[in-house]
Amino acid sequence: MRTVKRTVALAALVPCMAAVPMMPTSPALARRAPAQVQARAQVAMALTKVGPKTVSESKPQIEISGLAKNRTGHQLPGVSLRLRYSAQPVTSRTQLDQLATSPPNALPNIGPAKPLPGAASPGATQGWTFKTTVRELRLRAPAGTPGVYPVGVEVLNSAQQVVGGITTFVTYMPNRPNFKPVAVGWVLPLIDQMHRTGDRTFTDDDLTKEMSPGGRLNRLVEAASGTATPVTWALDPALLDDVRQMASGDYTVRAPGAKASVRKQKSAVAASWLSALRDAAKKDPYFTLPYADPDVVALVRRKTPRDIGVAFDQRNTGVVSQVLGRAPDRHVAWPPAGAAGRGTLDQLARSALKDGGAFLMSSSQFQDPAPPAPPNATTTLQTHHGARKTLLYDEKLNRIISGGARTASGALLTEQRFLAETAMIAAETPSLQRTVVIAPDRHWDPADGVAKNLLTYTKDAAWLKEVPLGKIEAAPAQDRVFNEYSDDYLQYEIGDAHLRQVQEISREAASFQAVMTGPIKISYERAVLRMESAAWRTSARRARASRIELENQLSSDMRRVRIVTTKSKRVLMGGRSGRLPVLVENTLRDQSVKVHLVATSESNAKLRLGTLDPEDAVIELRPGERAQRWIPAQAAGNGNFHVFLELRVPGAKGRTYGSREQVTVTVTGYGRLALLITGGGLAVLFVGVGVRAIRARRRRKAEAAGDGSTGMGSAGTGGQDPGFPAPGLPGAGISATEFPGVSGAGPAGAGPGTPPGPAPAGPSAGSATAERTEPGLPGPAADGQAGGPAERGRDGD
């Protein structure tokens, strides 16, 4: 069944050229090289089988199978295949490189041929198989050491022109070996992209796929648990932190920039993967990377090394020991891509290797030892903190293993090349014990089964001996010259613009944490470390989106501790002096804070602000609390004046919290109470005038009717004056007694047509005295309060 699945997968993958050229030093050239090879091939070739893995006199049969696909878009009549090989073994790893990147027709010997009619039609695919023997190919093993032989299959058209081909290697083991096997130590990285910005929300749910059967992380753990080959785990605490979060309860997923979030249930996949990791790693040593695997080289270059120490701190790396239930077995500092300069190495020595341990670096960073000594994996590096052991992983093997192994055909070629390379290491110096460290790419994503196969071959191949990494570290160190850090590597680091903006977020987050009191429930420390991860080196667009998302999250949280202002941001102050009210609130959930309130006038000459008492200026707020403060103010005149209100970190001189608020103070010449009294009096006056006008109109209508009625009751004897002016008197509301001798004047209180009767008791309602005390009109006291508003303004209104 497994063979069927592999064949089906290959049918879709044959457009890729199966020959795996050695990757150039430059990653950009490495990406271009395979495309150039594919552009020259009219027929794509893929391997499905090369066996046995090791041939010998007791296993002389050789079988090579694969697929061929016509990708020209037209007919290729007369297509045929033939075997190419060399009867002479490869003599060096350099020659091995050359043959791996050369077409099969570079091999001198021609073997059997066969037609390939099924691949003549456009897009057609046909399987093929060559079976031969060691004797037919005239292969002879070197005396006592493994022999590596190149074998290729080339495609010919009807004109016998080469239109495709593939090259691999066969390893021949002698019957009477006479060499020391190579000691190989594996480093297996469990590192991934960043999947969170802040601590509370995931930007994607990709980890679920990676941890599920067939996923990258699942395959790596299964590979280690399925073999007895010892490995040393390189674990990123950020990855285990994410997985633990998913396994411990419900979690939220919101893509950067998305408005809606998705609530995910507690992940059974995450819990299962953690359990599998504990089982796989229980007998193997491990070391922790700094939290989120930050780009330490870029941080040192930007002179921001503080975060390196934070990332190595136990409060962040301790996640791993909590998950695995035991402390790290080794102390290893592994810079991104295995390359770093002196400054970075000093920082790593201080943060990661202060209690001993070793650097893990690429062999390309060092020169080979002086001949005739062969290169081994252990050397030393001098730092400002003393000499440190350095483990050098084989750069060539790492490129072979890490690149081209994501397809079934590429996986097979990778396995064959791995066996050939390690056999050549054993054959180069058969009488010396060689050491090799293999540390695949941090985000190693091999095809299904490849990782397990490579670990198995390490244990089973006769020329290899699996050993723990610690044993290689304990081996005698070689003197090797450090090549220093090349400026060519700068282009692969995280960019300055990204790190500069992340540092701005870091400063804001530090101010946020500085105002928190009691148990700290909200932290952005790990969020900042995630944004400095070396994983962003190849994901600039995702890095920008995640950075913006983090900035928005932090701003949203910080705005929960704020100065509350009106929408208009305007404050009215009646009078030349008063007190400005300022309201501060804390709407954070379960987090108390302490802030220092500071108010500053734009112009002290126009508006001078007093200072709060120290105990009033520092405000402590529990979750959900508000507090109001009154700031004394004195203005030089009326007008609008700007005041700046801001919160600061208590005890940190000049360190602001969040953004400051600007309010406009409007100063008037009247106090608020005086304005209310004056406005109320005017309103009553207008009402009184209206009532008088209505009554006067009714009186005129009654007089026109000639019945002497005022419209206010009977025209007969009335009793006491009802308190309204009598009709016909000059000046409404003026008593007739004040104008004696006026024509038509009668006794006081009597008017024309009114029967004689006793005068009303007391002063007439129409007298001047009555007018001044008429209900609803302002009296002398009101007139005397003209200066009231200004006085009350000085009292705080």
C-alpha positions in Angstrom: 0.0 0.0 0.0 2.9 2.4 0.9 4.4 1.7 -2.6 1.2 2.6 -4.3 0.9 5.8 -2.4 4.4 6.8 -3.2 3.9 6.1 -6.9 0.7 8.2 -6.9 2.5 11.0 -5.3 5.4 10.8 -7.8 3.0 11.0 -10.7 2.2 14.5 -9.6 5.8 15.4 -8.8 7.7 14.3 -11.9 7.7 17.8 -13.4 10.4 18.5 -10.8 13.9 17.5 -11.9 15.0 14.8 -9.5 18.7 15.6 -9.7 19.5 17.6 -6.6 22.4 20.0 -7.3 24.4 21.2 -4.4 23.1 24.5 -3.2 25.4 27.5 -3.7 26.5 29.6 -0.8 24.0 32.3 -1.6 20.4 31.3 -0.8 19.2 33.4 -3.8 21.4 31.4 -6.2 20.3 28.2 -4.5 16.7 29.1 -5.4 17.5 29.8 -9.0 19.7 26.7 -9.7 17.0 24.1 -9.8 14.8 26.2 -12.1 17.7 26.5 -14.6 18.1 22.7 -14.7 14.4 22.2 -15.2 14.3 24.7 -18.1 16.8 22.6 -20.0 15.0 19.2 -19.6 12.3 18.3 -22.0 11.6 15.0 -20.1 11.4 15.2 -16.4 12.8 12.3 -14.4 11.9 11.1 -10.9 13.3 8.2 -8.9 11.0 5.8 -7.1 13.5 3.1 -5.9 17.2 2.6 -5.5 18.1 -0.7 -3.8 19.6 -2.0 -1.9 20.9 1.0 0.1 24.3 -0.6 0.4 25.5 -3.1 -2.2 28.2 -5.7 -1.6 29.5 -9.0 -2.9 26.8 -10.7 -0.9 24.1 -8.2 -2.2 25.2 -7.7 -5.8 21.8 -6.9 -7.3 21.0 -3.3 -8.2 17.6 -2.0 -9.0 16.8 1.6 -10.1 13.3 2.6 -10.9 11.5 5.8 -11.7 9.1 7.8 -13.8 9.6 9.9 -17.0 7.2 12.6 -18.1 7.1 14.4 -21.5 6.6 18.1 -20.7 7.4 19.6 -24.1 3.8 20.0 -25.3 4.4 18.0 -28.5 5.3 14.4 -29.6 8.7 12.9 -28.9 8.8 9.8 -31.1 11.6 7.3 -30.6 12.3 8.2 -26.9 14.6 5.8 -25.1 16.5 5.4 -21.9 20.0 4.2 -21.1 22.0 3.7 -18.0 25.2 5.7 -17.4 27.8 5.0 -14.6 31.4 5.1 -13.6 33.3 2.0 -12.7 35.7 4.1 -10.7 34.8 5.2 -7.2 34.5 8.8 -6.3 37.7 10.0 -4.7 36.6 13.1 -2.7 33.6 15.0 -1.5 34.4 17.7 -4.0 34.2 15.3 -6.8 30.9 14.1 -5.4 29.6 17.6 -5.6 30.6 18.0 -9.2 29.0 14.7 -10.2 25.7 15.4 -8.3 25.2 18.6 -10.3 26.3 17.2 -13.7 24.0 15.4 -16.2 24.4 11.6 -16.6 26.2 11.9 -19.9 29.2 13.2 -17.9 29.6 9.6 -16.7 32.0 7.6 -18.9 30.4 4.2 -19.0 27.2 3.3 -20.9 25.0 0.5 -19.7 21.8 -1.2 -21.0 19.2 0.8 -22.9 15.4 0.4 -23.4 12.7 2.2 -25.3 10.2 4.6 -23.6 7.2 4.7 -26.0 4.7 5.7 -23.3 6.3 9.1 -22.8 6.1 10.1 -26.5 2.8 12.0 -26.2 2.6 15.5 -24.6 2.1 15.2 -20.8 2.4 11.4 -20.9 4.2 9.6 -18.0 5.8 6.2 -18.1 7.5 4.2 -15.4 10.9 2.5 -16.0 13.2 0.1 -14.2 16.8 -1.0 -14.7 18.1 -4.1 -13.0 21.7 -4.9 -13.1 24.5 -6.3 -10.9 27.8 -5.2 -9.5 29.6 -7.6 -11.9 27.8 -6.1 -15.0 28.8 -2.6 -14.0 32.3 -3.8 -13.1 32.2 -2.1 -9.7 35.1 -2.9 -7.4 35.2 -1.8 -3.8 38.3 0.0 -2.5 40.4 -2.0 -0.2 38.8 -1.9 3.2 36.8 1.3 2.8 33.3 2.1 1.4 33.2 3.0 -2.3 30.8 5.5 -3.8 29.8 5.1 -7.4 27.7 7.5 -9.5 24.9 6.0 -11.5 22.6 7.9 -13.9 19.7 7.4 -16.3 19.5 9.6 -19.4 16.7 10.2 -21.9 17.4 10.3 -25.6 15.2 11.4 -28.5 15.1 9.8 -31.9 18.1 11.8 -33.0 20.0 10.4 -30.0 20.1 13.8 -28.3 19.9 13.9 -24.5 16.5 15.5 -23.5 16.5 14.5 -19.8 18.3 12.6 -17.1 19.0 12.0 -13.4 22.0 11.1 -11.4 22.3 9.3 -8.0 24.9 7.3 -6.1 25.4 3.7 -5.0 27.5 2.8 -2.0 29.6 -0.4 -2.1 30.6 -1.9 1.2 33.7 -4.2 1.2 33.5 -7.7 2.7 36.5 -7.0 5.0 36.1 -3.4 6.2 39.2 -1.7 7.6 38.2 1.8 8.8 36.9 3.6 11.8 33.2 4.5 11.6 32.2 8.1 11.7 30.6 9.3 15.0 27.5 11.2 14.1 25.4 13.4 16.5 22.0 14.6 15.5 20.3 17.9 16.5 16.6 17.7 15.9 15.0 21.2 15.9 11.4 21.8 16.9 10.9 25.4 15.9 8.1 27.0 14.0 6.7 30.3 12.7 5.1 32.7 15.1 1.4 32.1 15.6 0.5 34.7 18.1 1.1 38.4 18.5 -0.2 39.1 22.0 -0.6 36.3 24.5 -4.4 36.1 24.2 -5.1 35.7 20.5 -3.6 33.4 17.7 -3.2 34.9 14.3 -3.9 31.5 12.6 -4.7 27.9 13.5 -1.9 26.4 11.4 -0.4 24.6 14.3 -3.4 22.2 14.3 -2.4 21.1 10.8 1.3 20.8 11.7 0.6 18.6 14.7 -2.0 16.4 13.0 -1.0 13.1 11.4 1.1 13.9 8.3 1.9 17.4 9.5 5.5 18.7 9.8 5.8 18.7 13.6 4.0 15.4 13.8 6.5 13.8 11.3 9.5 15.0 13.3 8.3 13.6 16.6 7.3 10.3 15.0 10.7 10.0 13.3 12.5 10.3 16.7 10.2 8.0 18.5 10.3 5.4 15.7 14.1 4.8 15.9 16.7 4.1 18.5 19.1 6.7 17.2 19.9 9.2 19.9 19.1 12.8 19.1 19.5 16.1 21.0 16.3 18.2 20.8 16.5 21.9 20.1 13.3 23.3 21.4 11.8 26.8 21.0 9.9 27.7 24.2 7.5 29.8 22.1 6.3 26.8 20.2 5.6 24.7 23.3 4.0 27.8 24.9 1.6 28.0 21.9 0.8 24.3 22.0 0.2 24.3 25.8 -2.2 27.2 25.4 -4.2 25.3 22.8 -4.2 22.2 24.9 -5.2 23.8 28.1 -8.5 25.4 27.1 -10.5 27.3 24.5 -8.5 29.9 22.5 -9.2 32.7 20.0 -8.1 33.0 16.4 -8.2 36.3 14.5 -6.1 37.0 11.4 -4.3 40.3 11.4 -6.6 43.0 10.2 -9.7 40.9 10.5 -12.7 42.3 12.5 -14.2 39.0 13.6 -12.5 36.4 15.7 -13.2 32.7 15.9 -13.4 30.8 19.2 -11.7 27.4 19.1 -12.4 24.6 21.6 -9.6 23.0 23.6 -7.4 21.2 21.2 -7.2 17.4 21.5 -4.6 17.5 18.7 -2.3 19.7 20.7 -2.7 17.6 23.8 -1.9 14.4 21.9 1.2 16.0 20.2 2.6 17.1 23.6 2.1 13.6 25.0 3.9 12.1 22.0 6.8 14.6 22.4 7.2 13.7 26.1 7.4 10.0 25.1 9.8 10.6 22.2 12.1 12.9 24.2 12.1 11.1 27.6 15.4 9.4 26.9 17.0 12.1 24.8 18.8 15.3 26.0 17.5 18.7 25.0 18.5 22.3 25.1 16.3 25.4 24.8 16.6 28.2 22.3 15.8 31.7 23.5 12.1 32.3 23.6 10.7 32.8 20.0 14.3 32.2 18.6 15.0 35.9 18.1 17.3 37.2 15.4 20.1 37.7 17.8 22.5 38.9 15.1 20.2 41.7 14.0 19.5 42.7 17.6 23.2 43.1 18.4 23.8 45.0 15.2 21.0 47.5 16.2 22.6 47.7 19.6 19.5 46.4 21.3 20.9 43.2 23.0 18.8 43.5 26.1 16.0 41.4 24.6 18.5 38.5 24.1 18.9 38.2 27.9 15.1 38.4 28.3 14.6 35.7 25.8 17.1 33.4 27.6 15.6 34.2 31.1 14.2 31.3 33.0 10.8 33.0 33.2 10.5 32.5 29.5 12.6 29.4 28.7 11.1 27.6 31.7 8.0 26.8 29.6 9.9 23.8 28.2 10.8 22.3 31.5 7.2 22.7 32.6 6.0 20.8 29.6 8.6 18.0 29.6 8.7 17.8 33.4 12.6 18.1 33.6 15.3 20.6 33.2 17.4 21.0 30.0 20.3 18.5 29.7 22.6 20.8 27.8 23.4 24.4 27.3 23.8 25.2 23.6 23.7 28.6 21.8 22.7 28.2 18.2 22.6 31.5 16.2 20.3 31.7 13.2 21.8 29.9 10.1 24.7 29.0 12.4 26.4 32.3 11.6 27.2 35.2 14.0 29.8 37.9 14.6 32.0 38.5 17.6 29.5 40.8 19.3 26.6 38.3 19.0 28.8 35.5 20.3 29.7 37.6 23.3 26.1 38.2 24.1 25.2 34.5 23.6 28.1 33.5 25.9 26.9 35.8 28.6 23.2 34.8 28.3 23.2 31.1 27.3 26.6 29.8 28.2 27.3 31.5 31.5 27.2 28.1 33.2 29.2 26.3 30.5 28.1 24.7 27.3 28.9 25.2 23.6 28.1 27.2 20.5 26.4 25.3 17.6 27.6 26.8 14.3 28.0 26.1 10.6 31.3 24.6 9.5 31.3 27.3 6.7 32.1 29.8 9.4 35.5 28.2 10.0 38.5 27.2 8.0 39.6 23.6 7.9 42.5 22.6 10.1 45.9 22.6 8.8 46.7 19.4 6.7 47.0 16.6 7.2 44.4 16.8 10.0 40.8 16.2 8.7 38.1 18.5 9.9 36.1 17.4 12.9 33.1 18.8 14.7 34.7 20.3 17.8 36.7 23.5 18.2 36.8 26.5 20.5 35.9 30.2 20.2 37.3 33.0 22.3 34.8 35.5 23.7 35.0 38.3 26.2 33.6 35.8 28.7 36.3 33.2 28.1 36.8 30.4 25.6 33.8 28.3 24.7 33.5 24.9 23.0 32.0 25.1 19.6 30.2 22.3 17.7 30.3 22.7 14.0 27.6 21.0 12.0 28.5 19.8 8.5 27.2 22.6 6.2 27.2 20.4 3.1 25.3 17.6 4.8 22.8 20.1 6.2 22.1 21.5 2.7 21.6 18.0 1.3 19.2 17.1 4.1 17.4 20.4 4.4 16.9 21.0 0.7 15.1 19.0 -2.0 13.6 16.5 0.5 10.0 17.7 0.3 9.0 15.4 -2.6 9.1 11.7 -2.7 11.7 11.7 -5.6 13.7 14.4 -3.8 13.5 12.4 -0.6 15.0 9.3 -2.3 17.8 11.3 -3.8 18.5 12.9 -0.4 18.8 9.5 1.2 21.2 8.2 -1.4 23.3 11.4 -1.2 23.4 11.2 2.6 24.7 7.7 2.5 27.3 8.6 -0.2 28.5 11.7 1.7 29.0 10.0 5.0 30.7 7.0 3.3 33.1 9.4 1.7 33.9 11.0 5.1 34.7 7.5 6.4 36.8 6.7 3.3 38.9 9.9 3.4 40.8 9.1 6.6 40.0 5.4 7.4 42.5 5.3 10.3 41.2 8.4 12.1 38.1 8.8 14.2 35.9 11.4 12.5 33.1 13.3 14.2 30.1 14.9 12.4 27.2 16.9 13.7 24.0 17.1 11.7 21.6 20.0 12.5 18.9 20.4 9.8 17.3 23.7 8.9 15.4 25.2 11.8 12.1 24.7 9.9 13.0 21.3 8.4 10.1 20.0 6.4 11.2 16.6 5.0 8.8 14.4 3.0 7.0 11.6 4.8 9.4 9.0 6.1 12.7 10.8 5.3 13.6 12.0 8.8 13.0 8.5 10.2 15.0 6.9 7.3 18.0 9.1 7.8 18.0 8.5 11.6 17.7 4.7 10.8 20.6 4.8 8.3 22.7 6.6 10.9 22.4 3.6 13.2 22.4 0.8 10.5 25.1 2.0 8.0 28.3 0.1 8.7 30.4 3.2 8.3 28.4 5.3 10.8 28.2 5.3 14.6 25.4 7.2 16.3 26.5 9.1 19.4 24.9 11.7 21.7 25.8 15.3 21.1 27.5 15.6 24.5 30.1 12.9 23.6 31.1 15.0 20.5 31.3 18.1 22.7 33.6 16.3 25.1 36.0 15.3 22.3 39.4 17.2 21.9 39.0 20.5 20.2 40.7 21.3 16.9 42.4 24.6 16.3 40.3 26.2 13.5 40.3 29.8 12.3 37.0 31.7 12.6 36.0 33.4 9.3 34.1 36.2 11.1 30.7 37.3 10.0 30.4 38.3 6.4 28.5 41.4 5.4 26.9 39.4 2.6 24.7 37.9 5.3 23.1 41.2 6.3 20.5 40.9 3.5 19.1 37.8 5.2 18.6 39.4 8.6 15.4 41.1 9.9 15.3 44.6 8.5 16.1 47.7 10.5 12.6 49.3 9.9 10.9 46.3 11.4 13.1 46.2 14.5 12.9 49.9 15.0 9.1 49.8 15.1 9.2 46.7 17.3 11.4 48.6 19.8 8.9 51.4 19.8 6.2 48.9 20.7 8.6 47.5 23.4 9.0 50.9 25.0 5.2 51.5 25.1 4.7 48.0 26.6 7.4 48.8 29.3 5.5 52.0 30.2 2.3 50.0 30.4 3.8 47.4 32.7 5.4 50.1 34.8 2.0 51.5 35.9 0.6 48.1 37.0 0.4 47.3 40.7 -0.1 44.0 42.5 0.0 40.8 40.5 0.9 41.5 36.9 -1.9 40.0 34.8 -1.1 41.6 31.4 2.4 41.3 29.8 3.7 42.1 26.4 7.2 40.8 27.0 6.8 37.6 25.1 4.8 39.4 22.4 7.8 41.6 21.7 10.1 38.6 21.6 7.8 36.9 19.0 8.1 40.0 16.8 11.9 39.7 16.9 11.9 36.1 15.8 14.4 34.9 13.2 11.4 33.2 11.5 10.4 36.6 10.1 13.5 36.6 7.9 11.6 34.9 5.1 8.1 36.3 5.9 8.4 40.1 5.6 4.7 40.6 4.7 3.4 38.5 7.5 5.8 40.2 9.9 4.4 43.6 9.0 0.8 42.5 9.4 1.5 40.9 12.8 3.4 43.9 14.0 0.5 46.2 13.2 -1.9 43.8 14.9 0.3 43.8 18.1 0.6 47.6 18.0 -3.2 47.9 17.9 -3.7 45.4 20.7 -1.3 47.3 22.9 -2.9 50.6 22.1 -6.3 49.2 22.9 -5.2 47.9 26.3 -3.4 51.1 27.2 -6.4 53.2 26.4 -8.3 51.4 29.2 -6.3 53.5 31.6 -7.0 57.0 30.5 -8.1 60.6 31.1 -11.8 60.9 30.4 -12.7 64.0 28.4 -15.9 65.3 26.8 -16.4 64.9 23.1 -15.9 68.6 22.5 -12.8 68.6 24.8 -13.9 71.9 26.2 -14.2 73.1 29.8 -16.1 76.3 30.9 -14.6 78.3 33.8 -16.7 81.2 35.0 -14.6 84.0 36.4 -10.9 84.6 36.4 -10.1 81.8 38.7 -11.5 78.3 39.4 -10.6 74.6 39.5 -10.5 72.3 36.4 -12.0 68.9 37.0 -10.0 65.9 35.6 -11.4 62.4 35.6 -9.1 59.3 35.3 -10.5 55.7 34.9 -9.2 52.2 34.8 -11.3 49.7 32.8 -8.7 46.9 32.7 -9.9 43.5 33.8 -8.3 42.2 37.0 -5.4 44.7 36.9 -4.8 47.5 39.3 -2.7 50.5 38.2 -1.0 53.6 39.6 -0.5 56.7 37.5 0.8 60.3 38.0 -1.5 63.0 36.7 0.2 66.1 35.2 -1.5 69.2 33.7 0.4 71.8 31.7 -0.9 75.1 30.3 0.1 76.1 26.8 0.7 79.7 28.0 1.4 80.3 31.7 1.1 84.0 31.1 -2.6 83.6 30.0 -3.6 80.7 32.2 -1.6 79.6 35.2 -2.3 76.2 36.7 -1.7 75.2 40.2 -0.1 71.9 41.3 -1.8 69.0 43.0 -0.6 67.7 46.3 1.8 64.7 45.8 -0.7 62.3 47.3 -3.4 63.6 45.0 -1.3 63.7 41.9 -0.5 60.0 42.1 -3.7 58.1 41.5 -4.2 54.4 42.4 -7.1 52.6 40.7 -8.5 49.2 41.1 -10.2 47.5 38.1 -13.3 49.5 37.1 -12.5 52.5 39.4 -12.6 56.2 38.6 -11.0 59.1 40.4 -11.5 62.9 39.9 -9.0 65.6 40.7 -9.4 69.4 40.7 -6.6 71.5 39.4 -6.4 75.2 40.5 -6.4 77.6 37.6 -6.2 81.4 37.2 -6.7 83.3 34.0 -5.3 86.7 33.0 -8.5 87.4 31.0 -11.4 86.0 29.1 -10.8 83.7 26.2 -9.9 80.1 25.1 -6.8 78.5 26.5 -5.2 75.1 25.8 -4.3 72.8 28.6 -2.4 69.5 28.1 -3.3 66.6 30.4 -1.1 63.5 30.6 -0.4 60.4 32.7 3.1 59.5 33.7 4.8 56.5 35.3 5.1 57.3 39.0 8.7 57.6 40.1 10.1 57.7 36.6 10.9 61.3 35.8 9.4 62.5 32.5 8.3 58.9 31.5 4.9 59.3 29.9 2.1 56.8 29.7 0.1 56.8 26.5 -0.7 59.9 24.6 -1.6 63.2 26.2 -5.0 64.9 25.9 -5.6 68.5 25.0 -8.6 70.4 26.3 -9.7 74.0 25.8 -10.6 76.0 28.8 -13.1 78.8 28.1 -12.9 81.6 30.6 -15.8 84.1 31.0 -16.3 87.2 33.2 -19.3 85.7 35.1 -19.6 82.8 37.4 -21.8 79.9 36.6 -24.3 80.6 39.5 -24.6 84.3 38.5 -25.4 83.3 34.9 -28.1 80.9 36.1 -29.7 83.6 38.3 -29.6 86.2 35.6 -31.0 83.8 33.0 -33.8 82.7 35.3 -34.8 86.3 36.1 -35.0 87.2 32.5 -37.2 84.2 31.8 -39.6 85.2 34.6 -39.7 88.8 33.3 -40.7 87.7 29.9 -43.4 85.5 31.3 -44.8 88.4 33.4 -44.8 90.8 30.4 -46.8 88.2 28.5 -49.4 87.8 31.3 -49.9 91.6 31.5 -50.4 91.9 27.7 -53.1 89.2 27.8 -55.0 90.9 30.6 -54.7 94.4 29.0 -56.3 92.9 25.8 -59.2 91.5 27.8 -59.8 94.8 29.5 -60.0 96.7 26.3 -62.5 94.2 24.9 -64.7 94.7 28.0 -64.6 98.5 27.8 -65.6 98.4 24.2 -68.6 96.3 25.2 -69.7 99.3 27.5 -70.7 97.2 30.5 -67.9 98.4 32.7 -66.7 94.9 33.2 -63.0 94.4 33.2 -63.4 90.9 32.2 -62.2 89.8 35.6 -65.5 89.3 37.4 -68.8 91.0 38.3 -69.2 94.8 37.8 -70.9 95.1 41.1 -69.5 95.7 44.5 -66.2 94.0 44.7 -64.8 94.0 48.2 -61.0 94.3 48.5 -58.9 95.3 45.6 -57.9 92.2 43.8 -54.4 93.5 43.4 -54.6 94.5 39.7 -54.6 98.1 38.4 -57.9 100.0 38.1 -59.0 100.8 34.6 -58.7 104.3 33.2 -55.8 105.4 35.4 -52.8 107.0 33.7 -49.8 104.6 33.8 -50.7 101.1 34.1 -50.2 99.9 37.7 -50.1 103.4 39.2 -52.5 104.4 42.0 -54.9 107.3 41.3 -54.2 108.8 44.8 -50.8 109.7 43.5 -52.3 112.1 40.9 -55.0 114.2 42.7 -57.1 116.6 40.6 -57.0 114.5 37.5 -60.3 114.5 35.7 -62.4 111.5 36.5 -60.5 110.7 39.7 -62.6 109.4 42.5 -61.9 107.9 45.9 -58.8 105.7 46.1 -59.4 102.4 44.6 -62.6 103.5 42.8 -63.0 103.8 39.1 -65.7 105.1 36.9 -68.8 103.1 37.1 -67.7 101.6 40.4 -70.3 102.0 43.3 -68.9 103.9 46.3 -67.7 101.7 49.0 -65.0 101.5 51.6 -61.4 101.8 50.4 -59.4 98.5 50.4 -57.4 97.9 53.5 -53.6 98.4 53.2 -51.8 99.7 50.2 -53.4 99.2 46.8 -52.1 96.3 44.7 -51.4 98.8 42.0 -49.1 100.8 44.2 -45.4 101.2 43.6 -44.7 99.0 46.6 -46.9 96.3 45.3 -45.3 96.5 41.9 -41.8 96.0 43.4 -43.0 92.9 45.2 -45.1 91.4 42.5 -44.5 87.7 42.4 -42.1 86.6 39.7 -40.3 89.9 39.2 -36.8 90.5 40.5 -36.6 92.6 43.6 -33.9 94.8 45.1 -31.9 91.8 46.2 -31.6 90.5 42.7 -30.4 93.9 41.4 -27.8 94.0 44.1 -26.2 90.7 42.9 -24.7 92.0 39.6 -21.3 91.2 40.8 -22.2 87.8 42.2 -21.1 85.6 39.3 -17.6 86.8 39.4 -17.3 86.3 43.1 -18.7 82.7 42.9 -16.3 82.0 40.0 -13.4 82.6 42.4 -15.0 80.0 44.8 -14.8 77.3 42.1 -18.0 77.6 40.1 
